[in-house]
Amino acid sequence: MIKTLLSQVKQYKKASFLAPLFTALEVLMEVLIPFVTASIIDKGIEAGNMTQIFIYGGIMLVMAFFSLVFGVLAGKYAAEASSGFACNLRDAMYENVQTFSFSNIDKYSTAGLVTRMTTDVTNIQNAYQMVLRIATRAPLMLICSMFMCFFINASLSSIFLIAIVFLAAALLFIMLRTTKIFNYVFQKYDDLNASVQENISAIRVVKAYVREDYEDQKFKKAAEHLYRYFVKAESLLALNNPVMMLVVYGCIIALSWFGAHYIVIGDLTTGELTSMFSYVMSVLMSLMMLSMIFVMISMSIANGRRIVEILDEKCDLTNPEQPEMEVADGRIDFNHVSFSYKHGSGEETLHDIDLHIASGETIGVIGSTGSGKSTLASLISRLYDVDEGSVFVGGRDVRSYDLEALRNQVAVVLQKNVLFSGTILDNLRWGKEDATEDECREVCRQACADEFIERFPNKYDTWIEQGGSNVSGGQKQRLCIARALLKKPKVLILDDSTSAVDTATDAKIRQAFATKIPGTTKLIIAQRISSVQDADRILVLDDGTVKGFDTHENLLKENEMYREIYEAQTQGGGDFDEAGKEEA
């Protein structure tokens, strides 16, 4: 885990080296100052020698100045290194997430990914900055102060050894207990963020159903759950201060008692005892800083594991060693394909699908909810890999293509496709970055999107809000269709992407496809038979198996399931799913 995290330090290695270096120099100055103080007392004040006072006083000022300079530089480089490290971690996670296949993405919630890139990385950033400064400063200060104490009086310094052993045992106990709790706490952060995300994204539904109180209670429950575990963890961490104070005051009392004895017998001077009081505070403050490091590390271990989980996740869809870069045409072949989302679970979403579609054909796909229509479409653009069999596009196995080359030639328009904040032109050019405005206008005419775009005051420069919240569902779908057409794909898949469009506009779009892109293979997945009945052939799916694949007319004659669906929709005798259930 540590190796993976530190690999993201990259260009900030120099700053990561300079921060502890200047911290060490700062510690050196601070450790020498009490030693000089002892000389002022013994050789200056008690001897009544003002010259010695001025000399050693000047030395102290110089040391204090350099300590300040080194401290400022250490802080500067520590901030630069930790902030850069956090930036690289976020970039690396985001970049890796972009490579994920759908099966990789299915392992993580959106809220979980957001928490990892925000809260988890921030905690790692703070821990790294603390390691560069305090984890360098505290041990050095501890060692140097202990050395100076033993240099002054070895017998008296044994008090510190007892204190260190006691404190180390207490800190180890606290850290082991809190680490387990923090592992659980950061999982609960995901639940909290998920509640916020779900509520904000569906705020219109919440308002429409007057469910504000319910959502408030759900969030409050998640927040209280997090609160309880944080209280439990912080209650353990709160033991740090009492234990530390016990050790500090115990050392001061012991040092005062035995120090006075050594002064009386002449083994210790007043200045040396004064400097030892300074060193004992330095030792104990170093131990306190170490305890803070242990606390931060115990929290960061949980954060680090979650971050590394994303960084180590490998896309399960990879390019072959010598990938095909060109898709010859729009032929599609499913050769006895079986597929399940949880590989090896035995719960197949598609079973023994054997289909052969010619280039340029228009294929309608119809079936009840959960029949596998969208899954079938996902396999064509290799969003998932099959369990058994093979999928061919353009006469080649989809696994032999470069993923980017394949997906540029297989355009998919989803029912819930997304628009991004920006102008209409910006959104359209997701399909082709260098598309001219004339090209954008042409595909919008084919998708019947020009009808409403021309009514906007700014037309194609109209600003689209995040998620397309300022356009209707039908308008959003038509813009997404136009965006896909701009790619000039060999295969165009419409996954229920005209569900929010009226039947007249739906018919116009299908007519435009027939005349404008006759060479493109078109798969139209729909709930309405009216959307697919003019297709060259219609595929009827049920429970992941093929129940029929023929023309509309032949299916009406020979396929009972299709006929019942058709009659239910045309005669108003029920909805689609009900008809499917009755047939089953």
Buried (B, 14 or more C-beta within 10 A) or exposed (E): EEEBBEEBBBEBEEBBEBBBBBBBBBBBBBBBBBBBBBBBBBBBBEEEBEEBBEBBBEBBEEBEEBBEBBBEBBBBBBBBBBBBBBBBBBEBBEEBBEEBBEBBBEEBBBBBBBBBBEBBBEBBBBBBBBBBBBBBBBBBBBBBBBEBBBEBBEEBBBBBEEBBEBBBEBBEEBBEBBBEBBBEBBBBBBBBBBBBBBBEEBEEEBEEEEBEEEBEEBBEEBBEBBEEBBEBBEEBBEBBEEBBEBBBEBBBEBBEEBBEEBBEEEEBBBBBBBBBBBBBBBBBBBBBBBBBBBBBBBBBBBBBBBBBBBBEBEBEBEBEEEBBEEBEBBBBBBBEBBBBBEEEEEEBBBBBBEBEBEBBBBBBBBBBEBBBBBBBBBBBBBBBBBBBBBBBBBEBBBBBBBBEBBBBBBBBBBBEBEBEEBBBBBBBBBBBEEBEEEBBBBBBBBBBBBBBBEEEEEBBEBEBEEEBEEBEEBBBBBBBBBBBBBBBBBBBBBBBBBBBBEEEBBBBBBEBBEEEBEEBBBBBBBBBBBBBBBBBBBBBBBBBBBBBBBBBEBBBEEBEBBBBBBBBBEEEEBEBBBBBEEBE
